[in-house]
Amino acid sequence: MSLEPLPSQISYAVQHIHTTPRRFVLNFAGAGSTALAWLHAQAGSSRSIIEAVDRYAQASLIEAVGYEPSSYTSVEVAVALAKQAYERAEVLEPSSAQTGLSFGVGLTATIATGRTKRGDHRVAIASYDGLGILQLDLVLTKGARTRSQEEELVGRLLLYVISLASGVRAPTNSLLAGLLASETLTSQFTPQLSWQIENTQKPELIYIDQHMQVSLPDSYPNALLLPGSFDPLHAGHLELARAASDHSGRPASFELALTNADKGEIDLLRAYSRVTQFVTEAPVILSRNSLFVDKAHFFPNSIFVVGADTATRLMDTRFYDHSKPAMLAALTNLREAGCSFLVASRKSVRSQQLVQLADLSIPAGFEDMFTALEFRMDISSSQLRRAASEAH
């Protein structure tokens, strides 16, 4: 008997989960076995899965969460299962926990059976690690699917959560296909207390090292920073960081601005999924500064590593209320803060023309703030997203 090949989007997600360095323990109850089978159906599951436990009996679930819940299918129970799974990962693989590689996943669901259920058909899923809690909740439209179809949907949602927590560097939204117009998927990410940024005391900077350890510095001076949205992080970013580090003699860090002048706000769920891409690679700093003139206050005496297209926008009056004096004042402030720029050649996404430092119109007196970096790797994040979408 041969197994049916996995649907392309599921195969794609599983393959990418297995190629990330993160590892997890899974607790699931009521559904989820199909996703586990998918994960094991492709080579590499031992690189991802530490342990998976089917908490099918009520006593098993109660043992895991430590109490008897009033409702067995709820976000609260999924979070408790994920927390227990994370703690179990710490026991089974202490080194993975210490290096930020491990996380826990909890799933609890009630789906169609041979009898008619009085309550909702529902699934709640959570992941838990040192950064925070990702949770997902969905009430399924009753009677719209068979049990196997509901089990497949639950499996897709579970792979979606695992993909985000694993730091998969490719879109996984195709896993959400199949939701009905009558269904609303609720998802959110709650940071651990060490980096709560939605309270009244919002930290300006959140430093997360490559082992997922968090600190909240008031400033981060003398840095070598690669700003970006990292959607996704790719080889071009990492190779540019290495080239810039070799050129400057400084270790490289990445900066993800939660507010982007071109692309708007990045919510916490998306920020988390992008941060996890950096596990084992490099530190990433979350900030709320979209303009370089604002960054200068928090990153004094720093070198910003940018593509020539980004450097062009630095001198675009559109970002200064169309005021040239305001643009020149911003460059002056950057100079006074000791900031400078390493500029790599880049093919413009819009014009498809190569842009390099020599092509930029740098205002007189500011030329010494910009240095050409001998590096070029034409990889577009938008093209990677498009290719990933077309692949499945």
C-alpha positions, 0 to 999 in steps of 0.5 A: 500500500502506497501513501497518496502524495501530499497536496503541494501547499502542505508538502511545501510547508512541511519541507520548509519546517524541516529545514529550519533549526527550530524544534518542538514538542506537540500536545494535541487533543481531539484532532491533529493526527493528520498533520503529524502524519504529514510531518512524518511523511517527508524526510527530516521530521527528526530535525523538527519534532522532539516529541508528539503526544496525543492527549485523547483521554480526558485524564491525559489532557488534565495531567498535561495542563494541571487542572480540569478545564470547564471547556476542553476546547478553548484557547486557554487549554491550547496555551496550557498544552503549549506551555507544558510542551515547551517545558517538556522540550526544556527537559528533553533537550536543554541545549535547544532551550538554552539556544532558543531553538525549541518551542511548544505547541498545543492543539485542542479541537472538537470536530465531527464524529459519528454522532451529532454534537450539541456544541460548536465544532472548534479548534484552538492552537497555540505555540509557546516559547521564550518570546511569547504566545501565538494563538489561533482560534476558529469555530467551524461551520457545523455540517459544512464538512465531513470529519476527514475534511474537518481533520484536514483543515485542523491539520492545515491550521496546525502546520500554519502555526508551526510554520510561523513559530519555526521561522519558515522563510516563505509565505504559508497563507495558502494553508488557510485556504478552504475557510468559508465566508461564515468562518472567522479565524482569530489569531494573535501574538502576546509577547512575554513580559520582557518585551511587552510593547503595547503597554503605556511604557513602550520600549523604543528598542527590543534587542533579540539575539540569535538565541532568542534572548531579549533585552531592552536597551535605551540605545544601541550605539556603534552598531552595524545595522541592516534595516529592512522588513525581512518578508522573508529573510533571504540569502541576500540579506545574510550575505550583505551582512557578512560583506558589510561586517568584513568591510567595517570590522563590526558585527552585524545586526538587523533592524526591523522597524514596526512602523515602515514609511512605505509599508505601514504598521507591522503587527506583533504576529507578523513581527514574531514570525519574522524574528524567528527567521533569525534564530542562529543567524544574527541579532535583530532589533525591533524599533518604532523608527521608520525614518533614518533621522529618527533612528540616529537618536537610538543608534548613534555612531552607527553604520547603516547598510542599505541598498542604493535604492534605499539610499535614494529614498533617504534623499527623497523629499517625499519623506520630508513633507516635500521640503528640501530644507527638511531633508538637508536638516535630517542629513545634518542630524544624522551627521551630528549623531555620527551616523554613516551609510554603506551602500550596496549596488541594487537593481531597482524593482520598479525600473529593473535598472542597476542603481549604485552609489555613483548614480545618487544625487548626494547633496553637497557637503554630505558625500563623505557620509556614504561609502560604496560597498562592493557587493551585489546580489539581486534577490527581491523579497517580493519576487520570492513571495510571488514565487512561493505563492506560485509554487503551491 
